[in-house]
Amino acid sequence: MIKDTNVIYGNWNKDTDDWDQVAPHLKNFAFEGKGMSASLVTMGAGRTGKNAKEPIPHSHSEEQLTICLEGKGTVIINGIRYPVKKGSYWLAPPNVPHTLDTREADGPVTILQLFSPARPDNLRKISR
C-alpha cells in the first residue's frame, strides 16, 4: 500500500487477512478520506441461509451509495424491496431505514459501500 498526505493506493483482495471479522458470516475492509468513507463487505453462508432471520433495517445520518460486486440478494430501502445482483447499485438517503437480505444467495455477497460525509463509526483499516 502507498500512503501519503494526498493519496491512498492499494490492492483489494478478498482472500487476505486484512479484513475485520465483524461476525462469523461478515467481513469488513474499511477506509476513509477527508470527506467520505468506504467499506468492502463480504457476507458468507451464515447470512445467506434460507432459514436465517430477515436482517433488521438500520439507518444513519450519512448518505450511502452501495454497489454489488458479487452475489445476489434483495435490498430493502424504506420498506420497498429491490432485487440485487452483480452490478446493481443503490443510494440510501440519510436517516432512511435500509438493509440487504441475502438469504436467497447461492454464495458470498460482496458489496462496496461509500458514505458521505465520512461515517465516524465505520471500522477504519486505512485512514489519512
C-alpha positions as CSV (number, residue, x, y, z in Angstrom):
1,M,0.0,0.0,0.0
2,I,1.2,3.5,-0.8
3,K,0.0,6.2,1.6
4,D,1.0,9.9,1.8
5,T,-0.9,13.1,2.7
6,N,-2.9,13.2,-0.5
7,V,-3.1,9.6,-1.9
8,I,-4.1,6.2,-0.6
9,Y,-3.3,3.4,-3.0
10,G,-3.5,-0.3,-2.6
11,N,-4.9,-3.5,-3.9
12,W,-8.1,-5.2,-2.6
13,N,-8.0,-9.0,-2.2
14,K,-11.0,-10.6,-0.5
15,D,-8.8,-13.6,0.4
16,T,-6.3,-11.8,2.5
17,D,-6.3,-11.4,6.3
18,D,-6.6,-7.6,6.2
19,W,-10.3,-7.8,6.9
20,D,-12.1,-7.2,10.2
21,Q,-14.3,-10.2,11.1
22,V,-17.4,-8.4,12.3
23,A,-19.5,-11.5,12.8
24,P,-19.0,-15.2,11.9
25,H,-20.5,-14.6,8.4
26,L,-19.5,-10.9,7.9
27,K,-16.1,-9.4,6.9
28,N,-15.4,-5.7,6.5
29,F,-12.4,-3.8,5.0
30,A,-12.9,-0.1,5.6
31,F,-11.0,3.1,4.7
32,E,-11.6,6.8,4.8
33,G,-10.7,10.0,3.1
34,K,-11.2,13.6,4.3
35,G,-14.9,13.9,3.4
36,M,-16.1,10.3,2.8
37,S,-15.5,6.7,3.9
38,A,-15.9,3.4,2.2
39,S,-16.0,-0.2,3.1
40,L,-15.9,-3.5,1.3
41,V,-18.2,-6.0,3.0
42,T,-18.4,-9.8,2.3
43,M,-21.4,-11.8,3.6
44,G,-20.9,-15.5,3.7
45,A,-23.1,-18.6,4.1
46,G,-24.1,-17.7,7.7
47,R,-26.2,-14.8,6.4
48,T,-27.4,-16.5,3.2
49,G,-29.2,-19.5,4.6
50,K,-32.9,-19.7,3.7
51,N,-33.7,-20.3,7.4
52,A,-31.9,-17.2,8.6
53,K,-34.0,-14.5,10.1
54,E,-34.6,-11.4,7.9
55,P,-32.0,-8.8,8.6
56,I,-33.1,-5.8,10.6
57,P,-33.1,-2.4,8.8
58,H,-30.8,0.3,10.2
59,S,-30.2,4.0,9.4
60,H,-27.5,6.6,9.9
61,S,-27.0,10.3,9.2
62,E,-24.7,9.6,6.2
63,E,-25.8,9.1,2.6
64,Q,-24.8,5.6,1.4
65,L,-24.1,4.5,-2.1
66,T,-23.7,0.8,-2.5
67,I,-22.5,-1.3,-5.5
68,C,-22.9,-5.1,-5.6
69,L,-19.6,-6.6,-6.8
70,E,-20.5,-10.3,-6.3
71,G,-23.6,-12.4,-5.5
72,K,-27.3,-11.6,-5.3
73,G,-30.0,-10.6,-2.8
74,T,-32.6,-8.0,-2.1
75,V,-32.0,-4.5,-0.8
76,I,-34.9,-3.1,1.3
77,I,-35.0,0.7,1.5
78,N,-37.8,2.4,3.5
79,G,-39.8,-0.9,3.3
80,I,-39.5,-1.2,-0.5
81,R,-37.7,-4.3,-1.9
82,Y,-35.4,-4.2,-4.9
83,P,-33.6,-7.2,-6.5
84,V,-29.8,-7.1,-6.3
85,K,-27.2,-8.9,-8.4
86,K,-23.6,-8.2,-9.5
87,G,-23.5,-4.7,-10.9
88,S,-26.6,-3.4,-9.0
89,Y,-26.2,-0.1,-7.2
90,W,-28.5,1.8,-4.8
91,L,-28.5,5.0,-2.8
92,A,-29.9,5.1,0.7
93,P,-30.6,8.7,1.7
94,P,-29.6,9.9,5.2
95,N,-31.8,8.6,8.1
96,V,-33.8,6.2,5.8
97,P,-34.0,2.6,7.1
98,H,-32.3,0.0,4.8
99,T,-30.9,-3.5,4.8
100,L,-29.6,-6.1,2.5
101,D,-31.3,-9.5,2.6
102,T,-29.0,-12.3,1.2
103,R,-30.9,-15.3,2.4
104,E,-31.6,-16.4,-1.2
105,A,-28.0,-16.1,-2.3
106,D,-26.2,-19.2,-3.6
107,G,-22.8,-17.9,-2.5
108,P,-21.0,-15.0,-0.9
109,V,-22.2,-11.5,-1.5
110,T,-19.6,-8.7,-1.7
111,I,-20.6,-5.0,-1.8
112,L,-18.7,-1.7,-1.9
113,Q,-20.3,1.0,0.4
114,L,-19.5,4.7,0.0
115,F,-20.5,7.1,2.8
116,S,-20.7,10.9,2.7
117,P,-19.8,12.5,4.9
118,A,-17.3,10.0,6.4
119,R,-19.1,7.6,8.7
120,P,-17.4,8.0,12.1
121,D,-18.4,4.6,13.4
122,N,-17.2,2.8,10.3
123,L,-14.3,0.4,11.1
124,R,-11.2,2.1,9.9
125,K,-8.3,0.0,8.5
126,I,-6.7,2.8,6.5
127,S,-7.0,6.5,7.2
128,R,-5.2,9.6,6.3
